[in-house]
Amino acid sequence: MKQGTAVATLLLTTAPNPSEKGTVKVEGNRILEFVQKPKKTDAYLVFSPIFAATPEIFNLEGGSLEYDIFPKLAERGLLAGHTSSGREQHVHTAADARAISR
């Protein structure tokens, strides 16, 4: 992927339960396929809900980033990924925040 051609770059990580997340297939830093919560998958590389995008993303049609926008961008070669070895931790409650601060 040429520098600056992606509309969005997603943070990617691995997950033991990929069917609960958006899975990706990549080549280099280019995301070839994005599937949100697939029923069955052999891919363990997933979308961590952190991303950066150009303002162009607001001009795309769709009701959901994960179900509409990201898959279309991947098909068009306009979705990039940055892989992290860090562990993903969701924080939804005060208890979640306390658990990760230990």
C-alpha positions in Angstrom: 0.0 0.0 0.0 1.4 3.4 -0.9 2.0 5.9 1.9 -1.2 8.0 2.4 -3.6 5.9 0.3 -5.6 4.4 3.2 -8.8 6.1 4.4 -8.4 4.3 7.7 -5.8 2.5 9.7 -7.0 0.0 12.3 -5.1 -1.3 15.3 -4.9 -5.0 15.1 -4.2 -7.6 17.7 -4.8 -11.3 18.3 -7.7 -12.8 20.2 -8.5 -16.2 21.6 -12.2 -15.6 20.6 -12.0 -14.0 17.2 -15.7 -14.7 16.3 -16.6 -12.1 18.9 -14.7 -9.4 17.0 -13.9 -8.1 13.6 -11.5 -10.4 11.9 -9.0 -9.4 9.2 -6.9 -10.9 6.5 -3.8 -8.9 5.7 -0.9 -8.7 3.4 1.8 -6.4 4.8 -0.1 -3.5 6.3 -3.0 -3.7 3.8 -6.2 -5.3 5.1 -7.6 -7.5 2.3 -10.8 -8.5 4.1 -12.7 -7.4 7.2 -15.5 -9.5 8.6 -17.4 -8.4 11.8 -18.1 -11.2 14.2 -17.9 -14.1 11.7 -19.8 -17.3 12.7 -16.8 -19.4 11.9 -13.2 -18.2 11.2 -9.6 -19.5 11.2 -8.2 -15.9 11.5 -7.0 -14.8 14.9 -6.0 -11.3 13.9 -8.7 -9.0 15.0 -9.7 -5.3 15.1 -9.0 -3.6 18.4 -11.5 -0.8 18.5 -8.9 1.9 18.0 -8.4 3.4 14.6 -7.3 6.6 12.8 -9.1 7.9 9.7 -9.1 10.7 7.2 -12.1 13.0 7.0 -13.1 11.1 3.8 -14.6 8.4 6.1 -17.5 10.7 6.9 -18.5 10.8 3.2 -18.9 7.0 3.0 -22.4 5.4 3.1 -23.2 2.9 5.7 -24.8 2.6 9.1 -21.9 0.8 10.8 -18.2 1.1 10.6 -17.7 -2.6 11.3 -20.5 -4.0 9.2 -20.5 -1.5 6.3 -17.6 0.9 6.0 -14.5 -1.2 6.9 -15.5 -4.1 4.7 -16.0 -1.8 1.7 -12.7 0.0 2.3 -10.9 -3.4 2.5 -12.5 -4.4 -0.8 -11.3 -1.2 -2.4 -7.8 -1.5 -1.0 -8.2 1.6 1.2 -8.0 0.0 4.7 -4.6 -0.4 6.5 -3.7 -2.2 9.7 -1.1 -1.7 12.4 -0.4 -4.9 14.4 0.3 -4.7 18.1 1.5 -7.4 20.4 -0.2 -5.7 23.3 -3.1 -7.3 25.1 -6.5 -5.8 24.4 -8.4 -4.8 27.5 -11.9 -3.4 27.3 -12.9 -0.9 30.0 -16.6 -0.6 30.5 -16.9 -0.2 34.3 -14.9 1.2 37.2 -14.1 -2.3 38.2 -12.6 -3.0 34.8 -10.4 0.1 35.2 -9.3 -1.0 38.7 -8.4 -4.4 37.4 -6.1 -3.1 34.7 -4.4 -0.6 36.9 -3.0 -3.3 39.2 
